[in-house]
């Protein structure tokens, strides 16, 4: 028994010596691990709480949008863009509010909201939608150079067609007919050959004069009945210039571009 007692005592002495040497580091490591785990859990809780609060404000803006009442959304949009700018709800709320302002005639207010959404959105598709609609308002206000600069921004490939189409509108309105035709041809090459939106772009291109390979590729029905392809009049398009301007920001411009259409439609809900 004495032998075992001595062995146990040696083990205890070795453990004490090891703890004296490494115990401080082990304690620090355990404390740091607890702090990291607690910090991660706290960060997740904080982000979840922010997202929940932002969703409530977004719902308020959405309700005001359905009621077409910008005044009702004013307080909610101020809070969500100030306190929750980093959430995905904020730029979407700004898009809704911008559309309300545009429809109510406040073009400058709409531009400010679209600009904010483009600058704060973390998703490329939301940025592209915001920039596209901002450029539409700029064209509507005859700020053609500003619109072209807005359309120069990087965007997902799915938006190439509608961006080129709007570029053509800005160039045509600015009197740069040849450049406008080129922009429309680029749009025609990018848009779905079977979409009505492409037929609308084809009509605008042909109105400027000059045939192209893209024109020849248009469907026989579109070539035979150009009147049927006339674009629907939008809030931003005077009746006399409907064939020269893009649909207004209240429309879904990406309706013929596959994934871009889904993105544009989703942002407006």
N, C-alpha and C positions, 0 to 999 in steps of 0.2 A: 504493500500500500504506500509505503514511504517513497518508493520509486515513482509511482503514478502521481503522488502529490508534488514531487519535484518537477516532473514533466509538465504538469498543469501550471505550476508556478512559472516555469520557463516560458510557456505559451502566453501567460498573462503579461509577463514582463516584456515579451516581444511585441505584444499588442499595444501595451502602453508606450513603448518606444516608437512604434509606427505612428500611433496617434499624435504623440508629441511632435513628430516630424511632419506628418501630412494632415493632421486634423484640421488645422486652420484653413488649408486649401480646400479640403472636402466640405467644410462648413460654408465657405464662400461660394463654392460651386452649387451646393444645394440651395442656398439663398437666391443665387442668380437664376437658377432653374425655376424656382417658385415665382420669382418676379417676372420672368419672361412669360411663363404660362399664364400668370394672372394678367399681365399686360395684354397678351393676345386675346384672352377672353374678354377683357374690358374693352379693347378696341372693337371687337366684333359686336359687343353689346351696344357700344356707342354708335357705331355705323348703322346697326339695325334700328336703333331708336331714331336716328336722324332720317333714315329712309322712311320710317313709319310716319314721322311728323311731316316730311316733305310730301308724302302721298296724300295726306289729308288736305294740304294746301293745293296740290295739283287737282284734286277732286273738286275743290271750290272753283278753281279757274275753269275746269271742264264744265261744271254746271253753269257757270256764267256764259261760257261759249255757246252752250245749247240754248240758253235764254237770249243770246245775242245782246248781252248787257255788259259792256266793258267796265262800267263803273262798279259793278258788283265784283269784278275780278281784281280791282286795283289794289286793295289791301293784301290779298293773297299773293299776287304776283310780286309785290314789294317785299314781302317776307321770304318767299321762296328763293328769289334771286339774291337777297341779302344774306340770309342765314344758311341756305342750303344749296348754294351755287355748285357745289361739287357733286351733287346727286344727279342721277339720270332724269329725275323728274323736272328739275329746274329748266333746262333748255326746251323740253317738250312743252312745259307751261308757257314759256316765252313764245313759242311758235303759235300756240292757241291764242294767246293775248294779242300777238301781232296781227293775226288774221282778223280778230275782232276790231282792232284799231283801224286796219285797212278798210274793212267793210263799212266802218262808221265815218270814213273820210279823213282820218288822221294818218296821212301818209308818212309824215316825219316820225310820229310815234311808232308806227309799224316798222320803219327802217331801224330805229333804235333797238327794238326788240329782236329783230332778225339778226342785227349785228351782234347783240349780246349772246344770242343762242349760238351763232357761228363761232364766237370766241370762247365760249365756255363748254360747249358740247365735247364729250370725250369720244363719242362714236362718230366714225367717218360719215355714215349715212345721214345722221342728224345734222352734222356740219354742212354737208352738201345741200340738203333740203333748205336749210336756213340761208345759205349763200345764193341758191337759185332764186328763192323768193325775194331776197334783198335786191338782187339784180333786176327782177321783174318790176319792183317798185321804182328803182332808179331809171329804168327805161320809161316807165309811166310818167316820171317827172322830167323826162328829156335829159337825164344825166347819163349820156351815152358812154362817155369815157369812163365814168365811175362804174357803170354796169360791166363794161368790158374788163376792167381791172378786177372786179369781184369774180367774174367768170374765169379769170386766169388762175384762180386758186386751185390747188390740188384737190381732186375729188375721186371717188371710186369709179372704176371703168364703166359700171352700169349706168352712170349718169352722163356719159359722153354725148349720147344722142340729144338729150334735152338741153344740155349746156350749149352744144353747138347750135341748136335751133334758136335758143334765146340770143346767142351771139349774133346770129343772122338777123334777128329782129332789130337788135341795137344798131348794127351796121347799116341795115336798110333805112332805118329811121334817121340815121346820121348822114344819109346820102352816099354811102360807100357801097354802091350797088354790086360791083365786081366782088368785093370782099364778102358781101352778104351772100351772094350766090355760092361762093366757095364754102362758107360756113354751113349753109343749108345742105350742100352736097355731102359734107362731112356727117351732118346729122342723119341724112338719108342712108348713108352707109352703115351707121351704127344702130339705127332703129329696126325693130322687127318688121320685116317686109310685109307681113299680113295685118299690121295694126292700122287702125283708122288714123291714129296720130301721125303716122308716117305719111299717109295720104294728104293730110292737112299740110305737112311740111312741103310735100311735093308741089302742092298748089301754090304755096308762097314762093317757092323757087321758080316755078314756071311763070308766075306773075311778073317776076323781075326780068324775064326774057332770057333766051339762050337755052339750048338743050344740053343735056349731059348724059353720060352713060347710066346714071342713076334714074334719069327720067325714063329711059328705055326699059328699065327693069321694073317700072311700076306696073301694077296689075291692069289688064285691059279695062276692067270696070272703072277703075279710077281715072284712066285716060279718057274714057268715053263720057264720063259724067262728073266733070270737075265741080259742078255746082253742088253735088251731094256731099263733097268733101269740105265744104266751107266750115270753118271752125265755129263752135258755139261762142256767142258773144259773152265776154266776161266783164266783171266789174271794172277792170282796168282798160277795156277796149271800147272806144267810141264806135258806134254802129258803122260809120263811114270808113273805118280803118281796120275792120275785123280781120281782113286777110293779111295785114302787115304786122300785127302784134301778137306776142305770145299770150296764152291764157293768163288771167290775173292770178295773184298770189292765193286767191281763195280756191283755186282749182287744184287738181292733182296732176302736175305736169309730167310725172314719170309713168303715166298710165300705159305706155307702150314699151317699157324697158325692163320687163321681167322682175328681177329682184328689186330694182330701184322703185318699181311701182308699189311693191309691198311695203317698202320702207316709207315712201311718201304717204301712203294710205294709213299706215300705222301711226305716223307722227301727228296726223290730223284728228285722231280719235280723242 
